[in-house]
């Protein structure tokens, strides 16, 4: 059984300051727009949860009573087709926000790719905070616009690009989505499996492995480990992503 943990009550009582004051994700998240005077209210609303790799955070069809702010790790968001196939619709990282725009039930599932921590808020309480904090509302609006643009780019990726173009684009874009990760310049951290990359890009595992091997053989990338690679020729990779390589 995958385990979900909360902070022990006595541990929470021993904190000398709000968790928001020392949260490393605050500068990257919508919480950064909350005024100092409202941080205590935000912290009082939050449930601080941790998820083991593979643990379910959200299950499609369940009542959508909470929203989530990811404070560490990574999460896969996906939908299952009627025949059991999985389409990953996004990978989320530190600072990303999830669940506010859902209707009465969740229309997707979310699971931890690697050990992850989140702040979970009741949606009704969080919406009340938004009404009282115009800056937070504006930040969430900006995030929504960004997510819309990302969805349009994903439609282009899946609808028009070749397998090579999809993987090159994915490798170029991934570091910008995970700014809290400390890695050397030019390196790309891949917490997800090859199967998850395939389910995100609409490819097979074999195709993902074959393209990565081709890029490695051509010297465009170097595999440091199963979960990390280095881009040796970024301009070549960019040309491949744009279909001019």
N, C-alpha and C positions, 0 to 999 in steps of 0.2 A: 504494500500500500504506500503510495507516494505521500509524503508528509508535508502538511502546511503548518507553519508555526506562527504564533503571535508573541509579542514581547510579554514576558511575565509581568503580572500586576505590580509586584514589589520592585521589579526593575524599572518600570515606568515611573513609579513613585519616587525613585531615587534620582531621577534626572533633575539636574539643577537648572536647566533651561529648556526652552522648547526645542523639540527635535528639529524644527524648521531652521533654528538659528545655526545649526552645525551641519545641515544636510548638504552633501556635496552635489546633489542633483538640482538644488534650488536655482542656481544660476542658469541651468539649461532648460528648466521647465516653466510652465505657466505660473507656478507658485512664485517665481521671481518678481512677478508684477504685483503681488500682494503687499500692501503697505506694512511697515514694521508693526504698527499698532494692531493689525489684524492677524499677525502670525500666531498669536496665542489662540485665537479662535480657530484658525486653520488646523493647528496641531491638536486641539481638543476634539476636532471632528474626525481626525485620521485614525484608522486602524493600521498599524505597522505590521505587515505580513511578509513572510519569506516563503519561497517556493523552491522545492528541489527540482532539478532538471527533469522535465517531462510532466511535472505536476500541472493539473488543470486549474486555470485561473477563472475562466469563463466557459460555460457550456452553452452552445447554441440552443435556443428555445427556452432557457431558464428565464425567470423574471429579471428584468434589467433594473435592479434596484441600487446598483453601485456604479461609481466611476473610479478609475484607477490612474495613479501617477507612478510611473516606473522610476525607482530610485537607484537600481543597480541591475546588472545582468541584461538578458535579452529575452524576448517573447515572440512567438509565432502566432499570427492571427490567420485563421483559415475557415473554409467552409467545406463540408462534405457533400458530394453529389449523391444522387439516389442510388447509384451503383457502387458506392463506397469509395470512389476516387476522391482524393483530397486536392483542393486548390488553395495554396497559401496565398493570401492577399496582402501580406505585409509582415515585415520584421520590425519590432519596436525595441528601443534601447533606452538607456538612462535619459530621463527628461521628457520622454514621450507620454502622452495622455490618451486614455482609452475609455470609451463608453458613454460619453455625454450625449452624442447625437443618436443614440439607439432609441427605438420605440419602447413599447411596454415589455417586450422580450428581446433578448440578445439575438441578433441575426448572424452571429459568427461565434466561433470558439477561440479561446486563447490559452496557450500553454507555455510554460517556461522552456526555452531552448537550453539554458544553462541555469545554475542557481541564480535566482532573481529575488529582489525585494521590491515591494510596492507600498504606497500609501493608498488605502481604500477608503472612499468616502460614500456616505449615503447620498444618493442623487438629489433627494429633496433638500437636504441640508446644503449641499454644494451649490445648488441653484439659488438658494436664498443668499449665500455668500456672494455669488455673481451679481445679484441685484444690488447688493450693497457696495460692490467694488467695481466701478466702471473700468478701471485699468485692467482688471482680470477679464472682464467681458471682452474688451478690445483685443487682449492677447489671445483669447480663445477664438475669436473671430479670425484673427490673422492665421492661427494654426489651421482652422477649418479651410481657409483659402489655400494654404500650402498643401493640405491633404488632397484637395480637389485637383490641384495642379499635378500632384504626384500620381493620382488615379488616372489622369489623362495621359501622363507619360507611360504608365504601366499598360494602358490600352494600346498605345503605339508599340511598346516593346513586344507585347504578345501578338499583336495583329499584323505587324509589318516586318519586324526584324528577323534575321536569320538566327540560328542557334549561336553562331560565333559572335554576332553583334549583341545578342542578349547577354551572353556571359561577360563579354568585354565591358558592356555598360554596367552590369551588376558589380563587377570588381572595381570599376572607377567610382561608382556612387556610394558603395557601402561605407567607406570611412567617414563620409560627411554625415551619415545617419547615426554614427556612434561616436560622438565627439568626446565623451568622457573616457574612452578607452585609451590607455597610455601604451602606445606602440611606437617603434622607430619610424621615421619618415619613410614613405614608400611601401610600408608593410600594410597588409590587409588581414584583419582578424576574421576568421570564419567559424563562429561558434556553431553554426548550423551544419547538418550533414549534407552529403552530395544529394541524397534523396530529397531533402528539404529545398535545396537550391533548385532541383528539377521541378518540384511541385510549385515553386514560386514562378519559375520562368516558363512553365508549360512545356517542359522537355522530359526526356527519360534520363534515368541515372546514367545509362551507358553513354548517352550523348554528352552529358555534363563531363563525365570522366574523359571521354575522347577529346573534347575541345580543350580541357585543361592540360591534357598530355600534349596536344599540339602546340599550345602556347608555351609550354615548358620546353619542348623540343626546339622551338624557334627562338628560344632565349628571351621571350617577351616577359615571362614570369619565372620565378624560382620558388619551388615549394619548400618552405622552411619546416613545416610539420603538417599534419592532417588538418590543423585548425589555423594555419597561418601561411601566407605567401608574401613574396616581395615582388613588386612590379619593377622589372629591370629596364623596360623600355616604355615609359608612360606615353610618349607621343605615338608610338606604334599602336599601343592598346587603344588610344583615343581614336586613331584613324580606323581601326577595326570596328569600334563601337559605332562610328559614323558611317560605316559601309564603304570606306574609301581605301581600305587596306587590302 
